Amino acid sequence: MRLRRACRCGARTRAGTPCQSPAIKGKRRCRMHGGKSPGAPRGEANGNYVRGRWTQQTIAARGSVRALVKMCRETLRDL
Ligand SMILES: [Zn+2]
């Protein structure tokens, strides 16, 4: 049966055990534990936002700068 082998929800219950209800399709939590929710808002809309140092955008930008620096170093070393 399809429901039987569905991904199980891992949310912690009040008893301390995992919830084990079938998770929403493509998600890891059941309908009772936020499976339908798209998650917390991104960026400044999130209450925990500080200065934007860790937004996905900033992290990606840092990654590309790092790649550029690495490339420069390698080029310089070859000279
Ligand atoms: Zn659950």
PDB file of the backbone (N, CA, C, O) and the ligand in Angstrom, with CONECT records:
HET     ZN  A 101       1
ATOM      1  N   MET A   1       0.846  -1.203   0.000  1.00  0.00           N
ATOM      2  CA  MET A   1       0.000   0.000   0.000  1.00  0.00           C
ATOM      3  C   MET A   1       0.876   1.246   0.000  1.00  0.00           C
ATOM      4  O   MET A   1       1.913   1.279   0.663  1.00  0.00           O
ATOM      5  N   ARG A   2       0.458   2.278  -0.747  1.00  0.00           N
ATOM      6  CA  ARG A   2       1.275   3.478  -0.928  1.00  0.00           C
ATOM      7  C   ARG A   2       1.489   4.255   0.372  1.00  0.00           C
ATOM      8  O   ARG A   2       2.585   4.736   0.657  1.00  0.00           O
ATOM      9  N   LEU A   3       0.411   4.362   1.148  1.00  0.00           N
ATOM     10  CA  LEU A   3       0.495   5.150   2.386  1.00  0.00           C
ATOM     11  C   LEU A   3       1.464   4.511   3.383  1.00  0.00           C
ATOM     12  O   LEU A   3       2.137   5.204   4.147  1.00  0.00           O
ATOM     13  N   ARG A   4       1.518   3.203   3.361  1.00  0.00           N
ATOM     14  CA  ARG A   4       2.328   2.449   4.321  1.00  0.00           C
ATOM     15  C   ARG A   4       3.815   2.806   4.198  1.00  0.00           C
ATOM     16  O   ARG A   4       4.513   2.944   5.202  1.00  0.00           O
ATOM     17  N   ARG A   5       4.292   2.956   2.942  1.00  0.00           N
ATOM     18  CA  ARG A   5       5.729   3.202   2.789  1.00  0.00           C
ATOM     19  C   ARG A   5       6.046   4.662   2.514  1.00  0.00           C
ATOM     20  O   ARG A   5       7.130   4.992   2.034  1.00  0.00           O
ATOM     21  N   ALA A   6       5.079   5.547   2.824  1.00  0.00           N
ATOM     22  CA  ALA A   6       5.327   6.982   2.672  1.00  0.00           C
ATOM     23  C   ALA A   6       6.434   7.409   3.632  1.00  0.00           C
ATOM     24  O   ALA A   6       6.676   6.766   4.654  1.00  0.00           O
ATOM     25  N   CYS A   7       7.111   8.525   3.276  1.00  0.00           N
ATOM     26  CA  CYS A   7       8.134   9.102   4.130  1.00  0.00           C
ATOM     27  C   CYS A   7       7.478   9.475   5.458  1.00  0.00           C
ATOM     28  O   CYS A   7       6.385  10.042   5.461  1.00  0.00           O
ATOM     29  N   ARG A   8       8.113   9.174   6.569  1.00  0.00           N
ATOM     30  CA  ARG A   8       7.508   9.459   7.868  1.00  0.00           C
ATOM     31  C   ARG A   8       7.943  10.816   8.409  1.00  0.00           C
ATOM     32  O   ARG A   8       9.071  11.258   8.192  1.00  0.00           O
ATOM     33  N   CYS A   9       7.022  11.466   9.119  1.00  0.00           N
ATOM     34  CA  CYS A   9       7.313  12.763   9.738  1.00  0.00           C
ATOM     35  C   CYS A   9       8.257  12.553  10.914  1.00  0.00           C
ATOM     36  O   CYS A   9       8.066  11.626  11.700  1.00  0.00           O
ATOM     37  N   GLY A  10       9.266  13.394  11.045  1.00  0.00           N
ATOM     38  CA  GLY A  10      10.242  13.238  12.121  1.00  0.00           C
ATOM     39  C   GLY A  10      10.090  14.251  13.231  1.00  0.00           C
ATOM     40  O   GLY A  10      10.957  14.347  14.100  1.00  0.00           O
ATOM     41  N   ALA A  11       8.985  15.025  13.222  1.00  0.00           N
ATOM     42  CA  ALA A  11       8.796  16.031  14.270  1.00  0.00           C
ATOM     43  C   ALA A  11       8.742  15.364  15.633  1.00  0.00           C
ATOM     44  O   ALA A  11       8.213  14.262  15.774  1.00  0.00           O
ATOM     45  N   ARG A  12       9.293  16.038  16.639  1.00  0.00           N
ATOM     46  CA  ARG A  12       9.304  15.481  17.984  1.00  0.00           C
ATOM     47  C   ARG A  12       7.952  15.722  18.649  1.00  0.00           C
ATOM     48  O   ARG A  12       7.445  16.843  18.666  1.00  0.00           O
ATOM     49  N   THR A  13       7.392  14.676  19.183  1.00  0.00           N
ATOM     50  CA  THR A  13       6.096  14.803  19.851  1.00  0.00           C
ATOM     51  C   THR A  13       6.311  15.150  21.315  1.00  0.00           C
ATOM     52  O   THR A  13       7.444  15.183  21.796  1.00  0.00           O
ATOM     53  N   ARG A  14       5.219  15.408  22.016  1.00  0.00           N
ATOM     54  CA  ARG A  14       5.332  15.746  23.437  1.00  0.00           C
ATOM     55  C   ARG A  14       5.889  14.578  24.225  1.00  0.00           C
ATOM     56  O   ARG A  14       6.479  14.768  25.288  1.00  0.00           O
ATOM     57  N   ALA A  15       5.708  13.370  23.711  1.00  0.00           N
ATOM     58  CA  ALA A  15       6.254  12.192  24.384  1.00  0.00           C
ATOM     59  C   ALA A  15       7.747  12.043  24.091  1.00  0.00           C
ATOM     60  O   ALA A  15       8.411  11.192  24.682  1.00  0.00           O
ATOM     61  N   GLY A  16       8.283  12.877  23.170  1.00  0.00           N
ATOM     62  CA  GLY A  16       9.700  12.839  22.852  1.00  0.00           C
ATOM     63  C   GLY A  16      10.040  11.907  21.716  1.00  0.00           C
ATOM     64  O   GLY A  16      11.204  11.805  21.327  1.00  0.00           O
ATOM     65  N   THR A  17       9.057  11.230  21.180  1.00  0.00           N
ATOM     66  CA  THR A  17       9.286  10.305  20.079  1.00  0.00           C
ATOM     67  C   THR A  17       8.994  10.996  18.752  1.00  0.00           C
ATOM     68  O   THR A  17       8.278  11.997  18.728  1.00  0.00           O
ATOM     69  N   PRO A  18       9.533  10.483  17.650  1.00  0.00           N
ATOM     70  CA  PRO A  18       9.189  11.073  16.345  1.00  0.00           C
ATOM     71  C   PRO A  18       7.713  10.859  16.036  1.00  0.00           C
ATOM     72  O   PRO A  18       7.127   9.851  16.432  1.00  0.00           O
ATOM     73  N   CYS A  19       7.113  11.821  15.319  1.00  0.00           N
ATOM     74  CA  CYS A  19       5.682  11.788  15.022  1.00  0.00           C
ATOM     75  C   CYS A  19       5.279  10.557  14.207  1.00  0.00           C
ATOM     76  O   CYS A  19       4.277   9.911  14.512  1.00  0.00           O
ATOM     77  N   GLN A  20       6.064  10.229  13.164  1.00  0.00           N
ATOM     78  CA  GLN A  20       5.841   9.022  12.359  1.00  0.00           C
ATOM     79  C   GLN A  20       4.601   9.040  11.469  1.00  0.00           C
ATOM     80  O   GLN A  20       4.315   8.043  10.807  1.00  0.00           O
ATOM     81  N   SER A  21       3.861  10.139  11.436  1.00  0.00           N
ATOM     82  CA  SER A  21       2.741  10.218  10.510  1.00  0.00           C
ATOM     83  C   SER A  21       3.305  10.333   9.103  1.00  0.00           C
ATOM     84  O   SER A  21       4.436  10.791   8.936  1.00  0.00           O
ATOM     85  N   PRO A  22       2.552   9.932   8.087  1.00  0.00           N
ATOM     86  CA  PRO A  22       3.078  10.071   6.730  1.00  0.00           C
ATOM     87  C   PRO A  22       3.330  11.544   6.394  1.00  0.00           C
ATOM     88  O   PRO A  22       2.469  12.391   6.634  1.00  0.00           O
ATOM     89  N   ALA A  23       4.487  11.845   5.850  1.00  0.00           N
ATOM     90  CA  ALA A  23       4.845  13.226   5.509  1.00  0.00           C
ATOM     91  C   ALA A  23       4.136  13.644   4.224  1.00  0.00           C
ATOM     92  O   ALA A  23       3.766  12.798   3.411  1.00  0.00           O
ATOM     93  N   ILE A  24       3.949  14.952   4.043  1.00  0.00           N
ATOM     94  CA  ILE A  24       3.368  15.507   2.816  1.00  0.00           C
ATOM     95  C   ILE A  24       4.290  15.136   1.651  1.00  0.00           C
ATOM     96  O   ILE A  24       5.511  15.108   1.805  1.00  0.00           O
ATOM     97  N   LYS A  25       3.711  14.857   0.512  1.00  0.00           N
ATOM     98  CA  LYS A  25       4.485  14.455  -0.668  1.00  0.00           C
ATOM     99  C   LYS A  25       5.589  15.474  -0.967  1.00  0.00           C
ATOM    100  O   LYS A  25       5.328  16.670  -1.095  1.00  0.00           O
ATOM    101  N   GLY A  26       6.795  14.990  -1.074  1.00  0.00           N
ATOM    102  CA  GLY A  26       7.919  15.864  -1.385  1.00  0.00           C
ATOM    103  C   GLY A  26       8.429  16.650  -0.203  1.00  0.00           C
ATOM    104  O   GLY A  26       9.354  17.448  -0.352  1.00  0.00           O
ATOM    105  N   LYS A  27       7.855  16.449   0.968  1.00  0.00           N
ATOM    106  CA  LYS A  27       8.298  17.169   2.164  1.00  0.00           C
ATOM    107  C   LYS A  27       8.709  16.152   3.211  1.00  0.00           C
ATOM    108  O   LYS A  27       8.556  14.945   3.027  1.00  0.00           O
ATOM    109  N   ARG A  28       9.237  16.669   4.321  1.00  0.00           N
ATOM    110  CA  ARG A  28       9.698  15.754   5.350  1.00  0.00           C
ATOM    111  C   ARG A  28       8.845  15.812   6.609  1.00  0.00           C
ATOM    112  O   ARG A  28       9.134  15.128   7.591  1.00  0.00           O
ATOM    113  N   ARG A  29       7.774  16.644   6.583  1.00  0.00           N
ATOM    114  CA  ARG A  29       6.899  16.744   7.749  1.00  0.00           C
ATOM    115  C   ARG A  29       5.453  16.473   7.359  1.00  0.00           C
ATOM    116  O   ARG A  29       5.058  16.689   6.213  1.00  0.00           O
ATOM    117  N   CYS A  30       4.668  15.998   8.321  1.00  0.00           N
ATOM    118  CA  CYS A  30       3.269  15.686   8.061  1.00  0.00           C
ATOM    119  C   CYS A  30       2.414  16.949   8.058  1.00  0.00           C
ATOM    120  O   CYS A  30       2.917  18.041   8.325  1.00  0.00           O
ATOM    121  N   ARG A  31       1.135  16.805   7.760  1.00  0.00           N
ATOM    122  CA  ARG A  31       0.260  17.977   7.646  1.00  0.00           C
ATOM    123  C   ARG A  31       0.092  18.689   8.981  1.00  0.00           C
ATOM    124  O   ARG A  31      -0.223  19.878   9.016  1.00  0.00           O
ATOM    125  N   MET A  32       0.303  17.963  10.088  1.00  0.00           N
ATOM    126  CA  MET A  32       0.150  18.574  11.402  1.00  0.00           C
ATOM    127  C   MET A  32       1.403  19.341  11.817  1.00  0.00           C
ATOM    128  O   MET A  32       1.348  20.196  12.701  1.00  0.00           O
ATOM    129  N   HIS A  33       2.512  19.037  11.188  1.00  0.00           N
ATOM    130  CA  HIS A  33       3.783  19.624  11.623  1.00  0.00           C
ATOM    131  C   HIS A  33       4.412  20.512  10.570  1.00  0.00           C
ATOM    132  O   HIS A  33       5.630  20.511  10.396  1.00  0.00           O
ATOM    133  N   GLY A  34       3.587  21.267   9.871  1.00  0.00           N
ATOM    134  CA  GLY A  34       4.113  22.271   8.941  1.00  0.00           C
ATOM    135  C   GLY A  34       4.488  21.721   7.587  1.00  0.00           C
ATOM    136  O   GLY A  34       5.195  22.393   6.836  1.00  0.00           O
ATOM    137  N   GLY A  35       4.043  20.523   7.241  1.00  0.00           N
ATOM    138  CA  GLY A  35       4.385  19.960   5.942  1.00  0.00           C
ATOM    139  C   GLY A  35       3.893  20.803   4.783  1.00  0.00           C
ATOM    140  O   GLY A  35       4.520  20.841   3.724  1.00  0.00           O
ATOM    141  N   LYS A  36       2.766  21.481   4.982  1.00  0.00           N
ATOM    142  CA  LYS A  36       2.201  22.294   3.908  1.00  0.00           C
ATOM    143  C   LYS A  36       2.813  23.688   3.869  1.00  0.00           C
ATOM    144  O   LYS A  36       2.675  24.406   2.879  1.00  0.00           O
ATOM    145  N   SER A  37       3.493  24.069   4.953  1.00  0.00           N
ATOM    146  CA  SER A  37       4.054  25.421   5.038  1.00  0.00           C
ATOM    147  C   SER A  37       5.297  25.540   4.173  1.00  0.00           C
ATOM    148  O   SER A  37       6.115  24.621   4.154  1.00  0.00           O
ATOM    149  N   PRO A  38       5.466  26.656   3.448  1.00  0.00           N
ATOM    150  CA  PRO A  38       6.673  26.840   2.653  1.00  0.00           C
ATOM    151  C   PRO A  38       7.865  27.229   3.522  1.00  0.00           C
ATOM    152  O   PRO A  38       8.967  27.406   3.002  1.00  0.00           O
ATOM    153  N   GLY A  39       7.671  27.364   4.820  1.00  0.00           N
ATOM    154  CA  GLY A  39       8.767  27.702   5.706  1.00  0.00           C
ATOM    155  C   GLY A  39       8.806  29.177   6.048  1.00  0.00           C
ATOM    156  O   GLY A  39       7.968  29.958   5.596  1.00  0.00           O
ATOM    157  N   ALA A  40       9.769  29.541   6.834  1.00  0.00           N
ATOM    158  CA  ALA A  40       9.881  30.923   7.290  1.00  0.00           C
ATOM    159  C   ALA A  40      10.187  31.845   6.116  1.00  0.00           C
ATOM    160  O   ALA A  40      10.821  31.414   5.153  1.00  0.00           O
ATOM    161  N   PRO A  41       9.751  33.113   6.173  1.00  0.00           N
ATOM    162  CA  PRO A  41      10.037  34.041   5.080  1.00  0.00           C
ATOM    163  C   PRO A  41      11.536  34.285   4.939  1.00  0.00           C
ATOM    164  O   PRO A  41      12.272  34.250   5.926  1.00  0.00           O
ATOM    165  N   ARG A  42      11.985  34.532   3.708  1.00  0.00           N
ATOM    166  CA  ARG A  42      13.400  34.782   3.435  1.00  0.00           C
ATOM    167  C   ARG A  42      13.714  36.260   3.616  1.00  0.00           C
ATOM    168  O   ARG A  42      12.832  37.113   3.517  1.00  0.00           O
ATOM    169  N   GLY A  43      14.954  36.545   3.877  1.00  0.00           N
ATOM    170  CA  GLY A  43      15.429  37.929   3.924  1.00  0.00           C
ATOM    171  C   GLY A  43      14.850  38.747   5.061  1.00  0.00           C
ATOM    172  O   GLY A  43      14.577  38.220   6.140  1.00  0.00           O
ATOM    173  N   GLU A  44      14.665  40.030   4.818  1.00  0.00           N
ATOM    174  CA  GLU A  44      14.255  40.956   5.873  1.00  0.00           C
ATOM    175  C   GLU A  44      12.883  40.648   6.440  1.00  0.00           C
ATOM    176  O   GLU A  44      12.562  41.087   7.545  1.00  0.00           O
ATOM    177  N   ALA A  45      12.070  39.907   5.714  1.00  0.00           N
ATOM    178  CA  ALA A  45      10.736  39.564   6.206  1.00  0.00           C
ATOM    179  C   ALA A  45      10.818  38.600   7.383  1.00  0.00           C
ATOM    180  O   ALA A  45       9.858  38.455   8.139  1.00  0.00           O
ATOM    181  N   ASN A  46      11.969  37.939   7.538  1.00  0.00           N
ATOM    182  CA  ASN A  46      12.144  37.004   8.635  1.00  0.00           C
ATOM    183  C   ASN A  46      12.506  37.765   9.906  1.00  0.00           C
ATOM    184  O   ASN A  46      13.400  38.610   9.893  1.00  0.00           O
ATOM    185  N   GLY A  47      11.816  37.467  10.995  1.00  0.00           N
ATOM    186  CA  GLY A  47      12.033  38.172  12.256  1.00  0.00           C
ATOM    187  C   GLY A  47      13.422  38.008  12.812  1.00  0.00           C
ATOM    188  O   GLY A  47      13.869  38.822  13.621  1.00  0.00           O
ATOM    189  N   ASN A  48      14.111  36.970  12.392  1.00  0.00           N
ATOM    190  CA  ASN A  48      15.448  36.694  12.905  1.00  0.00           C
ATOM    191  C   ASN A  48      16.540  37.343  12.056  1.00  0.00           C
ATOM    192  O   ASN A  48      17.727  37.145  12.315  1.00  0.00           O
ATOM    193  N   TYR A  49      16.146  38.110  11.054  1.00  0.00           N
ATOM    194  CA  TYR A  49      17.089  38.751  10.127  1.00  0.00           C
ATOM    195  C   TYR A  49      17.936  39.768  10.872  1.00  0.00           C
ATOM    196  O   TYR A  49      17.404  40.549  11.661  1.00  0.00           O
ATOM    197  N   VAL A  50      19.236  39.778  10.642  1.00  0.00           N
ATOM    198  CA  VAL A  50      20.085  40.747  11.335  1.00  0.00           C
ATOM    199  C   VAL A  50      20.604  41.787  10.358  1.00  0.00           C
ATOM    200  O   VAL A  50      20.065  42.892  10.296  1.00  0.00           O
ATOM    201  N   ARG A  51      21.657  41.456   9.580  1.00  0.00           N
ATOM    202  CA  ARG A  51      22.176  42.452   8.651  1.00  0.00           C
ATOM    203  C   ARG A  51      22.316  41.917   7.233  1.00  0.00           C
ATOM    204  O   ARG A  51      22.837  42.607   6.357  1.00  0.00           O
ATOM    205  N   GLY A  52      21.862  40.715   7.006  1.00  0.00           N
ATOM    206  CA  GLY A  52      21.913  40.180   5.653  1.00  0.00           C
ATOM    207  C   GLY A  52      23.203  39.468   5.308  1.00  0.00           C
ATOM    208  O   GLY A  52      23.445  39.142   4.145  1.00  0.00           O
ATOM    209  N   ARG A  53      24.040  39.221   6.318  1.00  0.00           N
ATOM    210  CA  ARG A  53      25.307  38.574   6.023  1.00  0.00           C
ATOM    211  C   ARG A  53      25.117  37.129   5.579  1.00  0.00           C
ATOM    212  O   ARG A  53      25.959  36.589   4.861  1.00  0.00           O
ATOM    213  N   TRP A  54      24.051  36.514   5.984  1.00  0.00           N
ATOM    214  CA  TRP A  54      23.855  35.100   5.705  1.00  0.00           C
ATOM    215  C   TRP A  54      22.677  34.828   4.785  1.00  0.00           C
ATOM    216  O   TRP A  54      22.174  33.705   4.763  1.00  0.00           O
ATOM    217  N   THR A  55      22.220  35.814   4.024  1.00  0.00           N
ATOM    218  CA  THR A  55      21.159  35.538   3.061  1.00  0.00           C
ATOM    219  C   THR A  55      21.754  34.669   1.958  1.00  0.00           C
ATOM    220  O   THR A  55      22.962  34.702   1.721  1.00  0.00           O
ATOM    221  N   GLN A  56      20.900  33.885   1.278  1.00  0.00           N
ATOM    222  CA  GLN A  56      21.388  33.000   0.220  1.00  0.00           C
ATOM    223  C   GLN A  56      22.156  33.799  -0.826  1.00  0.00           C
ATOM    224  O   GLN A  56      23.159  33.345  -1.377  1.00  0.00           O
ATOM    225  N   GLN A  57      21.648  35.008  -1.082  1.00  0.00           N
ATOM    226  CA  GLN A  57      22.268  35.874  -2.082  1.00  0.00           C
ATOM    227  C   GLN A  57      23.703  36.233  -1.667  1.00  0.00           C
ATOM    228  O   GLN A  57      24.633  36.123  -2.467  1.00  0.00           O
ATOM    229  N   THR A  58      23.871  36.659  -0.417  1.00  0.00           N
ATOM    230  CA  THR A  58      25.190  37.058   0.063  1.00  0.00           C
ATOM    231  C   THR A  58      26.144  35.877   0.075  1.00  0.00           C
ATOM    232  O   THR A  58      27.308  36.003  -0.306  1.00  0.00           O
ATOM    233  N   ILE A  59      25.645  34.728   0.515  1.00  0.00           N
ATOM    234  CA  ILE A  59      26.493  33.545   0.570  1.00  0.00           C
ATOM    235  C   ILE A  59      26.978  33.193  -0.831  1.00  0.00           C
ATOM    236  O   ILE A  59      28.148  32.857  -1.020  1.00  0.00           O
ATOM    237  N   ALA A  60      26.078  33.270  -1.819  1.00  0.00           N
ATOM    238  CA  ALA A  60      26.456  32.967  -3.197  1.00  0.00           C
ATOM    239  C   ALA A  60      27.475  33.984  -3.706  1.00  0.00           C
ATOM    240  O   ALA A  60      28.430  33.623  -4.394  1.00  0.00           O
ATOM    241  N   ALA A  61      27.265  35.261  -3.362  1.00  0.00           N
ATOM    242  CA  ALA A  61      28.183  36.311  -3.806  1.00  0.00           C
ATOM    243  C   ALA A  61      29.566  36.063  -3.228  1.00  0.00           C
ATOM    244  O   ALA A  61      30.570  36.195  -3.926  1.00  0.00           O
ATOM    245  N   ARG A  62      29.616  35.705  -1.953  1.00  0.00           N
ATOM    246  CA  ARG A  62      30.899  35.407  -1.323  1.00  0.00           C
ATOM    247  C   ARG A  62      31.576  34.254  -2.029  1.00  0.00           C
ATOM    248  O   ARG A  62      32.787  34.276  -2.251  1.00  0.00           O
ATOM    249  N   GLY A  63      30.795  33.246  -2.384  1.00  0.00           N
ATOM    250  CA  GLY A  63      31.353  32.088  -3.072  1.00  0.00           C
ATOM    251  C   GLY A  63      32.002  32.472  -4.384  1.00  0.00           C
ATOM    252  O   GLY A  63      33.081  31.977  -4.709  1.00  0.00           O
ATOM    253  N   SER A  64      31.353  33.361  -5.154  1.00  0.00           N
ATOM    254  CA  SER A  64      31.919  33.714  -6.458  1.00  0.00           C
ATOM    255  C   SER A  64      33.167  34.570  -6.282  1.00  0.00           C
ATOM    256  O   SER A  64      34.112  34.460  -7.064  1.00  0.00           O
ATOM    257  N   VAL A  65      33.174  35.438  -5.241  1.00  0.00           N
ATOM    258  CA  VAL A  65      34.373  36.239  -4.983  1.00  0.00           C
ATOM    259  C   VAL A  65      35.522  35.310  -4.621  1.00  0.00           C
ATOM    260  O   VAL A  65      36.655  35.500  -5.063  1.00  0.00           O
ATOM    261  N   ARG A  66      35.214  34.301  -3.810  1.00  0.00           N
ATOM    262  CA  ARG A  66      36.246  33.353  -3.406  1.00  0.00           C
ATOM    263  C   ARG A  66      36.817  32.616  -4.610  1.00  0.00           C
ATOM    264  O   ARG A  66      38.026  32.406  -4.706  1.00  0.00           O
ATOM    265  N   ALA A  67      35.936  32.225  -5.526  1.00  0.00           N
ATOM    266  CA  ALA A  67      36.387  31.515  -6.716  1.00  0.00           C
ATOM    267  C   ALA A  67      37.311  32.404  -7.545  1.00  0.00           C
ATOM    268  O   ALA A  67      38.317  31.949  -8.089  1.00  0.00           O
ATOM    269  N   LEU A  68      36.940  33.700  -7.627  1.00  0.00           N
ATOM    270  CA  LEU A  68      37.750  34.646  -8.398  1.00  0.00           C
ATOM    271  C   LEU A  68      39.131  34.799  -7.774  1.00  0.00           C
ATOM    272  O   LEU A  68      40.142  34.779  -8.475  1.00  0.00           O
ATOM    273  N   VAL A  69      39.170  34.953  -6.439  1.00  0.00           N
ATOM    274  CA  VAL A  69      40.443  35.107  -5.740  1.00  0.00           C
ATOM    275  C   VAL A  69      41.304  33.871  -5.962  1.00  0.00           C
ATOM    276  O   VAL A  69      42.509  33.977  -6.192  1.00  0.00           O
ATOM    277  N   LYS A  70      40.683  32.708  -5.890  1.00  0.00           N
ATOM    278  CA  LYS A  70      41.415  31.462  -6.086  1.00  0.00           C
ATOM    279  C   LYS A  70      42.020  31.415  -7.490  1.00  0.00           C
ATOM    280  O   LYS A  70      43.170  31.016  -7.678  1.00  0.00           O
ATOM    281  N   MET A  71      41.216  31.834  -8.468  1.00  0.00           N
ATOM    282  CA  MET A  71      41.677  31.831  -9.850  1.00  0.00           C
ATOM    283  C   MET A  71      42.870  32.767 -10.012  1.00  0.00           C
ATOM    284  O   MET A  71      43.853  32.421 -10.667  1.00  0.00           O
ATOM    285  N   CYS A  72      42.780  33.970  -9.403  1.00  0.00           N
ATOM    286  CA  CYS A  72      43.877  34.941  -9.471  1.00  0.00           C
ATOM    287  C   CYS A  72      45.137  34.356  -8.860  1.00  0.00           C
ATOM    288  O   CYS A  72      46.222  34.462  -9.432  1.00  0.00           O
ATOM    289  N   ARG A  73      44.990  33.732  -7.683  1.00  0.00           N
ATOM    290  CA  ARG A  73      46.146  33.142  -7.014  1.00  0.00           C
ATOM    291  C   ARG A  73      46.806  32.106  -7.893  1.00  0.00           C
ATOM    292  O   ARG A  73      48.030  32.085  -8.027  1.00  0.00           O
ATOM    293  N   GLU A  74      46.000  31.243  -8.496  1.00  0.00           N
ATOM    294  CA  GLU A  74      46.559  30.180  -9.331  1.00  0.00           C
ATOM    295  C   GLU A  74      47.268  30.759 -10.531  1.00  0.00           C
ATOM    296  O   GLU A  74      48.329  30.278 -10.929  1.00  0.00           O
ATOM    297  N   THR A  75      46.672  31.806 -11.117  1.00  0.00           N
ATOM    298  CA  THR A  75      47.288  32.437 -12.278  1.00  0.00           C
ATOM    299  C   THR A  75      48.625  33.052 -11.885  1.00  0.00           C
ATOM    300  O   THR A  75      49.613  32.908 -12.604  1.00  0.00           O
ATOM    301  N   LEU A  76      48.658  33.741 -10.739  1.00  0.00           N
ATOM    302  CA  LEU A  76      49.875  34.388 -10.279  1.00  0.00           C
ATOM    303  C   LEU A  76      50.962  33.366  -9.983  1.00  0.00           C
ATOM    304  O   LEU A  76      52.139  33.596 -10.261  1.00  0.00           O
ATOM    305  N   ARG A  77      50.558  32.247  -9.423  1.00  0.00           N
ATOM    306  CA  ARG A  77      51.530  31.224  -9.072  1.00  0.00           C
ATOM    307  C   ARG A  77      52.183  30.640 -10.331  1.00  0.00           C
ATOM    308  O   ARG A  77      53.352  30.254 -10.323  1.00  0.00           O
ATOM    309  N   ASP A  78      51.411  30.588 -11.390  1.00  0.00           N
ATOM    310  CA  ASP A  78      51.937  30.028 -12.639  1.00  0.00           C
ATOM    311  C   ASP A  78      52.914  30.957 -13.333  1.00  0.00           C
ATOM    312  O   ASP A  78      53.677  30.532 -14.201  1.00  0.00           O
ATOM    313  N   LEU A  79      52.890  32.237 -12.947  1.00  0.00           N
ATOM    314  CA  LEU A  79      53.778  33.189 -13.635  1.00  0.00           C
ATOM    315  C   LEU A  79      55.242  33.003 -13.227  1.00  0.00           C
ATOM    316  O   LEU A  79      56.114  33.723 -13.713  1.00  0.00           O
TER     317      LEU A  79
HETATM  318 ZN    ZN A 101       4.146  15.031  12.172  1.00  0.00          ZN2+
END
